[in-house]
Amino acid sequence: DEGVDDEGVDDEAVDDEGVDDEGVDDEGDNVEEYGTSYWNERGERVTNNVSGDDSRVIIDRVVPFIESAAREQKPFYAVVWYHAPHLPVVAGPKYTAMYPESDPYEAHYFGCITAMDEQLGRLRSTLRRLGIADNTLVTFCSDNGPEGASRKVAGAGKGAPGSAGPFRGRKRDLYEGGIRVPAIIEWPTRISAGSRTDFPAVTSDYVPTFLEAIGKPLPSDRQFDGVSLIPVLQLRGTEHLRSRPIAFEFAGKSALIDNRFKLIRCPHGAKQGNTAILPTGTGQYELYDIIADPEESNDIAADHRDIVDHMSEQLARWQAECQHDLE
């Protein structure tokens, strides 16, 4: 079989740093917006075909890689990081023209998403054209909530576009608006189309999931925080599937999700690096029942000190494990 199968991953698809030279993320005309450049796995600056819509630029490198693997009947693994709709949020005139009723900033935002969606469709069409779509596992998710202060908070015409829906917080927050994002997984021969799950998953689940998909065990020389989502995707039940809580830490903030309860702590004056000041927290642990209260509007820490104590100990152990790994 082609695509994802029990033969593992083509060792030519990724180098020893986990980088595929056909999947280099080039940002087109916006490369200098943040003073950055883009490089392949050989340490060479990428300069060809980097103008125009960057979602197209990226897929222009992915499609030949997949075509080559299909011709040689080799399994493959491709990691595709779209830039859109990250700042600076610049879409081409073809895409902004699709949203004449929106203000210019939102037209660029919607245009970036439309261009990305178009290229995702191109990627899936490639899999179908090559006859490997049914046996290829495709995952798609956002990396975080929307950027910056919302326009509702900042005032009309100000702030960043994008919405976290009913959830509290945005990008750089560990409230649900910063970390709860949509995800779609497609695998026609193994996953029923249209099925849904509310099982809490995290991107560290990807590695265990992919390894089970190709029939390979997890390496025994390290600890994995994630779990395989194959039982979830095939609706085989999720009871006792996740033995470890999901933990987060960012810019001095930390959070832990254990089933229905979420512990979060935002210290005073938390900041990202030396520049962007993030919303000041209380410095105290907050506890939310994210099933009954996904908006995180009712802090129940004072009523459940035993849960707070237990979860704060779990969080401290996880932080110590991470620090040990860094050392």
Secondary structure, 3 states (H helix, E strand, C coil): CCCCCCCCCCCCCCCCCCCCHHHCCCCHHHHHHHCCCCECCCCCECCCCCCCCHHHHHHHHHHHHHHHHHHCCCCCCCCCCCCCCCCCCCCCHHHHCCCCCCCHHHHHHHHHHHHHHHHHHHHHHHHHHCCCHHHCCEEEECCCCCCCCEHHHHCCCCCECCCCCCCCCCCCCCCHHHHCCCEEEECCCCCCCCCCCCCCCCHHHHHHHHHHHCCCCCCCCCCCCCCCCHHHHCCCCCCCCCCCCEEEEECCEEEEEECCEEEEECCCCCECCCCCECCCCCCCEEEEECCCCCCCCCCCHHHCHHHHHHHHHHHHHHHHHHHHHHC
